Amino acid sequence: MEYLRLNNSDLTVSRFCMGGCPMGGFDWGETNQQDFIRAIHTALAEGVTFFDTADTYGLGQSERTLAKGLGNHRKDVVIQTKFGVRVGNGKTIIDNSPTWIREALDRSLKRLNTDYIDLYVVHYWDKVTPPEEIVAELERQKAAGKIRYFGLSNVRTSELPQCVPYKGQFVTAQHEFSLCCRRREGELRQMEEEMDTTPMTWGSLGQGVLTGKYNENVSFPENDRRRREVYINFHGEKLRQNLRIVETLKKIAANHNVSCAAVAIRFIMDYLPTAIPITGIKSAEQMKDNLKSMDWHLSPEELCLLNNVSLEGEQESEENILWQKAF
Ligand SMILES: NC(=O)c1ccc[n+]([C@@H]2O[C@H](COP(=O)([O-])OP(=O)(O)OC[C@H]3O[C@@H](n4cnc5c(N)ncnc54)[C@H](OP(=O)(O)O)[C@@H]3O)[C@@H](O)[C@H]2O)c1
């Protein structure tokens, strides 16, 4: 396992973070809590110490399952959870107000069965709450011992100037990034430069398309979000481009005797040497497979080949605009 110290903190974590979105058990196809728990046990046995979740994943179910899976290993790991996506009365709003931070935090602590959260992350910038109020509330919760540190997620370039005065106070910043999603790369790099945050990537496997198990005829059941066109990686020309990336992944995977998923994760680690990939996982088998990304490197030629095939699909497409509008 590779480990890395998070900027602006005394937290050292595995350079592999288990993603908890599928663990919410909602809109990711058929899932089973026992499978997630086995995946968490495998992660712990293999040295994974970093877990990402959010209050909104399965409306709290992901946090509950994580707590159950960790059991008495709570103190051995770093939990990162997010707040601000507030669901109620049939509506979803982004709310980073101090009142909601306090309420959301207490609910997350309860579901996670813990008295502190290592990293409490602003899921989206709400464009309403003054940044100084968000930071002051997070600092108050830190002083109270309910959180150890805080982080950012999905901060757009236009929102960055509001964050910059708090440089050094935020620890991580996550953006979508993978071989099939490069449109946030500038923001990911900018955050690190201007905020000194440790970059983290979500959608590291393109929601699964980079694992090589899907083809042009892929179709998902009603209860799987990837069925919807907004999940552009599985639709139209973007899917065809992704399958071209997969062809390159397969060749490189064979050279190293690992899976496409492991190479896709390794690409992130070698291309962005200070970043930590977050990977959504549904089973112990997927966990073992993805951990084969650790402790080796792509050759410069392989890195270059992957980067080139990845960039071929990055023109500003209609689908990209559709996706951006969803946020
Ligand atoms: N900050 C944010 O706004 C934000 C947004 C989204 C996600 N995230 C975080 O980032 C994490 C990662 O993103 P993600 O979960 O959306 O997508 P992802 O990591 O790109 O893809 C995860 C999916 O890939 C498939 N998979 C994983 N490993 C596999 C393997 N070895 N072999 C075959 N299939 C495999 C699984 O689905 P199937 O088996 O069904 O194909 C899994 O659910 C999330 O879980 C969440 O913690 C954060």
The ligand as an SDF file (V2000), in Angstrom:
LIG
                    3D

 48 52  0  0  0  0  0  0  0  0999 V2000
  -17.6950   14.9560   -4.5550 N   0  0  0  0  0  0  0  0  0  0  0  0
  -18.6320   14.5290   -5.3560 C   0  0  0  0  0  0  0  0  0  0  0  0
  -19.5060   15.2880   -5.7980 O   0  0  0  0  0  0  0  0  0  0  0  0
  -18.6390   13.0920   -5.7810 C   0  0  0  0  0  0  0  0  0  0  0  0
  -19.4520   12.7090   -6.8710 C   0  0  0  0  0  0  0  0  0  0  0  0
  -19.4570   11.3670   -7.2440 C   0  0  0  0  0  0  0  0  0  0  0  0
  -18.6670   10.4660   -6.5430 C   0  0  0  0  0  0  0  0  0  0  0  0
  -17.9140   10.8510   -5.4690 N   0  0  0  0  0  0  0  0  0  0  0  0
  -17.1100    9.8790   -4.6950 C   0  0  0  0  0  0  0  0  0  0  0  0
  -16.2110    9.2340   -5.5710 O   0  0  0  0  0  0  0  0  0  0  0  0
  -16.4280    7.8200   -5.5440 C   0  0  0  0  0  0  0  0  0  0  0  0
  -16.0670    7.2390   -6.8920 C   0  0  0  0  0  0  0  0  0  0  0  0
  -16.9870    7.6260   -7.9100 O   0  0  0  0  0  0  0  0  0  0  0  0
  -18.1180    6.6690   -8.4250 P   0  0  0  0  0  0  0  0  0  0  0  0
  -18.3740    5.6220   -7.3880 O   0  0  0  0  0  0  0  0  0  0  0  0
  -19.2330    7.5530   -8.8380 O   0  0  0  0  0  0  0  0  0  0  0  0
  -17.5370    6.0230   -9.7460 O   0  0  0  0  0  0  0  0  0  0  0  0
  -16.2630    5.1240  -10.1230 P   0  0  0  0  0  0  0  0  0  0  0  0
  -15.3770    4.9210   -8.9760 O   0  0  0  0  0  0  0  0  0  0  0  0
  -15.7270    5.6950  -11.3610 O   0  0  0  0  0  0  0  0  0  0  0  0
  -16.9770    3.7360  -10.5510 O   0  0  0  0  0  0  0  0  0  0  0  0
  -17.4940    2.8930   -9.5620 C   0  0  0  0  0  0  0  0  0  0  0  0
  -18.1910    1.6970  -10.1740 C   0  0  0  0  0  0  0  0  0  0  0  0
  -17.3170    0.9400  -11.0280 O   0  0  0  0  0  0  0  0  0  0  0  0
  -17.5900   -0.4520  -10.9120 C   0  0  0  0  0  0  0  0  0  0  0  0
  -16.3330   -1.0990  -10.4890 N   0  0  0  0  0  0  0  0  0  0  0  0
  -15.4580   -0.6470   -9.5330 C   0  0  0  0  0  0  0  0  0  0  0  0
  -14.3800   -1.4590   -9.4690 N   0  0  0  0  0  0  0  0  0  0  0  0
  -14.5660   -2.4230  -10.3810 C   0  0  0  0  0  0  0  0  0  0  0  0
  -13.8070   -3.5420  -10.8020 C   0  0  0  0  0  0  0  0  0  0  0  0
  -12.6240   -3.8180  -10.2760 N   0  0  0  0  0  0  0  0  0  0  0  0
  -14.3090   -4.3510  -11.7710 N   0  0  0  0  0  0  0  0  0  0  0  0
  -15.4900   -4.0980  -12.3270 C   0  0  0  0  0  0  0  0  0  0  0  0
  -16.2680   -3.0360  -11.9770 N   0  0  0  0  0  0  0  0  0  0  0  0
  -15.8100   -2.2090  -11.0200 C   0  0  0  0  0  0  0  0  0  0  0  0
  -18.7050   -0.6060   -9.8850 C   0  0  0  0  0  0  0  0  0  0  0  0
  -20.0010   -0.5790  -10.5250 O   0  0  0  0  0  0  0  0  0  0  0  0
  -20.6140   -1.7970  -11.3870 P   0  0  0  0  0  0  0  0  0  0  0  0
  -20.0060   -3.0630  -10.8590 O   0  0  0  0  0  0  0  0  0  0  0  0
  -22.0800   -1.7030  -11.2030 O   0  0  0  0  0  0  0  0  0  0  0  0
  -20.2010   -1.4790  -12.8060 O   0  0  0  0  0  0  0  0  0  0  0  0
  -18.5940    0.6890   -9.0940 C   0  0  0  0  0  0  0  0  0  0  0  0
  -19.7740    1.0590   -8.4850 O   0  0  0  0  0  0  0  0  0  0  0  0
  -17.8800    7.6910   -5.0950 C   0  0  0  0  0  0  0  0  0  0  0  0
  -18.1880    6.4160   -4.6180 O   0  0  0  0  0  0  0  0  0  0  0  0
  -17.9530    8.7820   -4.0550 C   0  0  0  0  0  0  0  0  0  0  0  0
  -17.3660    8.3440   -2.8410 O   0  0  0  0  0  0  0  0  0  0  0  0
  -17.8750   12.1660   -5.1090 C   0  0  0  0  0  0  0  0  0  0  0  0
  1  2  1  0
  2  3  2  0
  2  4  1  0
  4  5  1  0
  4 48  2  0
  5  6  2  0
  6  7  1  0
  7  8  2  0
  8  9  1  0
  8 48  1  0
  9 10  1  0
  9 46  1  0
 10 11  1  0
 11 12  1  0
 11 44  1  0
 12 13  1  0
 13 14  1  0
 14 15  2  0
 14 16  1  0
 14 17  1  0
 17 18  1  0
 18 19  2  0
 18 20  1  0
 18 21  1  0
 21 22  1  0
 22 23  1  0
 23 24  1  0
 23 42  1  0
 24 25  1  0
 25 26  1  0
 25 36  1  0
 26 27  1  0
 26 35  1  0
 27 28  2  0
 28 29  1  0
 29 30  1  0
 29 35  2  0
 30 31  1  0
 30 32  2  0
 32 33  1  0
 33 34  2  0
 34 35  1  0
 36 37  1  0
 36 42  1  0
 37 38  1  0
 38 39  2  0
 38 40  1  0
 38 41  1  0
 42 43  1  0
 44 45  1  0
 44 46  1  0
 46 47  1  0
M  CHG  2   8   1  16  -1
M  END
$$$$
